[in-house]
Amino acid sequence: MPKGRATDAHSKIFPVVDGPRPRMGRAPATTHSELSHLALQMFLDRGFDETTVDEIARAAGIGRRTFFRYFASKNDLPWGDFDSLLSAMRAQLRSLPPETPLMDAIRVAVIEFNRFPDAELPFHRERMRLLLNVPSLVAHSTLRYAAWRQVIAAFAAERLGSDPDTLEPQSIAWACLGLCLAAYEQWLSQDDADLPRLLDEAFQRLDSAFGSP
């Protein structure tokens, strides 16, 4: 993780902040997205471990107590409003026709979960580089991955008529997480890669390993 000032490439995405300071003349950052984007800028400029919650709150023009209303810890910042995204994925899975094959349904929902507006993609690339490379974030990510897997396992279990904690739904959930991480590694290594296409390709290649229930 680079320390010090942001590189030229990063500064084109995140305007460089010379130091934490209140955003004079502007409303405070009071959404998950605003705080997450601001924190990403500071992490790239200073380094994740070197940036404190107090500095982020001060740069956002909010108090420490307000910060913790949005995020339980600094480690949660790169994830944005992850709980809302999980809720949306559950709703997406429930909305699919019951005759849709299990892995096809999961593939569609996972691709939608990872679809972002063009303006958000530069932020998301930097977010995922942090999550996959900063040791403290890698460790913290296990909690987020577990919550994501449980959504998949619960859906698979419902389709299979089993318990979410049994082997088959859990195996499917773990396999889907592996597919996503492999697709993300490819996406981060190729500036012109299309994330939904990579995810679709990964799922299509593994679909025959499970087949239709």
ZAGUKE-768113 format. One line per field, with one value per residue (C-alpha): residue number from 1; z, x, y. Coordinates in Angstrom, 3 decimals. Last residue first. Layout:
BEGIN
k NUM, ...
up Z, ...
east X, ...
north Y, ...
END
This chain:
BEGIN
k 213, 212, 211, 210, 209, 208, 207, 206, 205, 204, 203, 202, 201, 200, 199, 198, 197, 196, 195, 194, 193, 192, 191, 190, 189, 188, 187, 186, 185, 184, 183, 182, 181, 180, 179, 178, 177, 176, 175, 174, 173, 172, 171, 170, 169, 168, 167, 166, 165, 164, 163, 162, 161, 160, 159, 158, 157, 156, 155, 154, 153, 152, 151, 150, 149, 148, 147, 146, 145, 144, 143, 142, 141, 140, 139, 138, 137, 136, 135, 134, 133, 132, 131, 130, 129, 128, 127, 126, 125, 124, 123, 122, 121, 120, 119, 118, 117, 116, 115, 114, 113, 112, 111, 110, 109, 108, 107, 106, 105, 104, 103, 102, 101, 100, 99, 98, 97, 96, 95, 94, 93, 92, 91, 90, 89, 88, 87, 86, 85, 84, 83, 82, 81, 80, 79, 78, 77, 76, 75, 74, 73, 72, 71, 70, 69, 68, 67, 66, 65, 64, 63, 62, 61, 60, 59, 58, 57, 56, 55, 54, 53, 52, 51, 50, 49, 48, 47, 46, 45, 44, 43, 42, 41, 40, 39, 38, 37, 36, 35, 34, 33, 32, 31, 30, 29, 28, 27, 26, 25, 24, 23, 22, 21, 20, 19, 18, 17, 16, 15, 14, 13, 12, 11, 10, 9, 8, 7, 6, 5, 4, 3, 2, 1
up -8.797, -12.054, -12.705, -10.018, -11.856, -15.127, -14.048, -13.555, -16.954, -17.103, -13.680, -14.617, -17.949, -16.307, -13.717, -16.403, -18.463, -15.414, -14.672, -18.144, -18.645, -20.085, -17.232, -16.948, -13.719, -11.529, -13.653, -13.608, -9.827, -9.602, -11.700, -9.443, -6.359, -7.821, -8.748, -5.289, -3.667, -5.850, -4.819, -1.140, -1.551, -3.518, -0.935, 1.845, 0.122, -0.368, 3.029, 5.434, 7.079, 4.830, 5.779, 2.956, 0.451, -2.488, -3.621, -0.085, 0.631, -2.433, -1.364, 2.190, 0.944, -1.379, 1.334, 3.764, 1.377, 1.443, 5.263, 5.388, 2.811, 4.988, 8.068, 6.121, 4.846, 8.226, 7.658, 4.141, 5.480, 8.096, 5.477, 2.797, -0.549, -1.537, 0.212, -0.887, -4.527, -4.286, -3.172, -5.836, -8.547, -6.993, -6.961, -10.651, -11.387, -9.734, -12.692, -15.004, -12.844, -10.967, -11.535, -8.889, -7.219, -10.687, -11.672, -8.426, -8.948, -12.516, -11.578, -8.567, -10.721, -13.393, -10.683, -9.355, -12.670, -13.253, -12.708, -9.513, -11.503, -10.148, -7.704, -4.583, -5.884, -6.650, -3.224, -1.525, -3.714, -2.736, 0.941, 0.447, -1.207, 1.697, 4.146, 2.152, 2.527, 1.757, 1.901, 1.877, 5.156, 7.200, 8.269, 9.807, 12.259, 13.015, 10.093, 9.644, 13.204, 14.034, 11.941, 13.785, 17.088, 15.634, 14.537, 10.965, 8.466, 6.227, 6.660, 10.451, 10.379, 8.244, 10.492, 13.623, 12.070, 11.498, 8.318, 8.629, 8.391, 5.111, 3.425, 3.123, -0.317, -1.235, 2.188, 2.067, -1.249, -0.092, 3.045, 0.995, -1.194, 1.807, 3.627, 0.605, -0.161, 3.404, 3.564, 5.784, 4.267, 5.685, 3.534, 1.759, 2.441, 4.230, 3.945, 7.300, 7.128, 6.902, 5.011, 1.517, -0.080, -3.572, -5.994, -6.180, -9.652, -11.424, -8.174, -8.287, -11.646, -10.598, -7.522, -4.148, -1.547, 1.211, 1.572, -1.077, 0.000
east -31.325, -29.790, -26.123, -23.486, -20.154, -21.898, -22.209, -18.486, -17.653, -20.836, -20.148, -16.674, -17.890, -20.709, -18.345, -15.884, -18.678, -20.036, -16.520, -15.618, -11.862, -10.209, -7.761, -6.836, -5.226, -8.069, -10.650, -8.731, -8.438, -12.141, -13.131, -11.122, -12.718, -16.189, -15.626, -14.252, -17.310, -19.551, -17.670, -18.060, -21.802, -22.262, -20.304, -22.367, -25.615, -24.355, -22.744, -25.468, -25.657, -28.422, -30.714, -32.207, -35.047, -32.717, -34.270, -34.503, -30.976, -29.623, -31.248, -29.937, -26.468, -26.276, -27.316, -24.977, -22.068, -22.451, -22.506, -19.420, -17.650, -18.275, -16.817, -13.837, -13.226, -11.803, -8.709, -8.165, -8.742, -5.996, -3.645, -4.218, -4.215, -7.651, -9.750, -7.489, -7.441, -11.203, -11.844, -9.508, -11.429, -14.767, -13.887, -12.924, -16.165, -18.549, -18.908, -19.624, -22.555, -21.951, -22.907, -21.540, -24.846, -26.405, -23.789, -24.369, -28.132, -27.896, -25.316, -27.359, -30.431, -28.468, -26.915, -30.313, -32.095, -34.887, -38.216, -38.810, -38.915, -36.453, -37.790, -36.531, -32.946, -33.167, -34.662, -31.806, -29.329, -30.944, -30.689, -27.007, -26.467, -28.193, -25.911, -22.844, -23.474, -19.845, -17.433, -14.301, -15.434, -15.938, -12.295, -12.500, -15.056, -18.788, -19.685, -22.629, -23.571, -19.881, -19.081, -21.709, -19.965, -16.597, -18.041, -18.689, -16.979, -15.864, -12.199, -12.695, -14.425, -11.657, -8.932, -10.691, -11.082, -7.352, -5.279, -1.813, -3.083, -4.867, -2.093, -1.818, -3.123, -4.762, -6.367, -7.449, -9.229, -10.836, -12.048, -13.736, -15.455, -16.677, -17.914, -19.850, -21.305, -22.401, -24.142, -23.479, -20.537, -20.940, -22.614, -20.194, -18.885, -15.799, -15.168, -13.489, -9.812, -7.770, -4.567, -3.249, -6.332, -5.559, -8.490, -9.559, -9.764, -7.162, -5.190, -4.939, -3.228, -0.864, 0.112, -1.337, 0.854, 2.580, 2.288, 1.647, 0.000
north -29.237, -28.011, -28.612, -28.231, -28.632, -27.771, -24.128, -23.724, -22.274, -20.206, -18.776, -17.535, -16.144, -14.210, -12.781, -11.696, -10.118, -8.259, -6.924, -5.629, -5.461, -2.334, -1.730, -5.403, -6.662, -5.422, -7.228, -10.507, -10.400, -9.523, -12.530, -14.851, -13.257, -13.721, -17.352, -18.086, -16.508, -18.651, -21.802, -20.919, -20.403, -23.643, -25.605, -24.028, -25.000, -28.599, -29.148, -28.116, -24.696, -23.357, -26.320, -28.357, -28.242, -27.716, -24.427, -23.095, -24.287, -22.491, -19.229, -19.510, -20.466, -17.458, -14.991, -16.760, -16.342, -12.558, -12.472, -14.714, -12.527, -9.487, -11.154, -12.506, -8.990, -7.947, -10.083, -8.735, -5.225, -5.577, -7.045, -4.352, -6.194, -7.509, -4.883, -2.031, -3.077, -3.610, -0.030, 1.356, -0.461, 0.521, 4.201, 4.069, 2.140, 4.618, 6.986, 4.042, 2.963, -0.293, -3.937, -6.299, -7.188, -7.466, -10.043, -11.941, -12.010, -13.329, -15.980, -17.103, -17.605, -19.468, -21.648, -22.699, -23.221, -20.666, -22.473, -20.497, -17.246, -14.657, -12.080, -13.858, -13.772, -10.049, -9.329, -11.171, -9.235, -5.924, -6.798, -7.616, -4.237, -2.502, -4.297, -3.224, 0.509, 1.402, -1.533, 0.649, 2.245, -0.930, -1.201, 2.276, 0.923, 0.655, 2.894, 5.274, 6.188, 5.870, 8.950, 10.976, 10.251, 11.303, 14.625, 15.715, 18.008, 15.151, 16.083, 16.081, 12.702, 11.205, 12.614, 11.336, 7.881, 7.729, 7.428, 5.842, 2.256, 2.946, 4.902, 8.675, 9.636, 6.344, 6.019, 9.670, 9.295, 6.059, 7.852, 10.566, 7.989, 5.974, 9.060, 10.266, 6.823, 6.072, 9.439, 12.454, 14.279, 17.772, 20.444, 22.738, 26.233, 24.969, 21.233, 20.838, 19.899, 16.752, 17.443, 18.030, 16.398, 15.130, 15.040, 11.359, 9.837, 11.945, 12.002, 8.220, 8.212, 11.011, 9.017, 9.959, 11.594, 9.652, 5.885, 3.284, 0.000
END
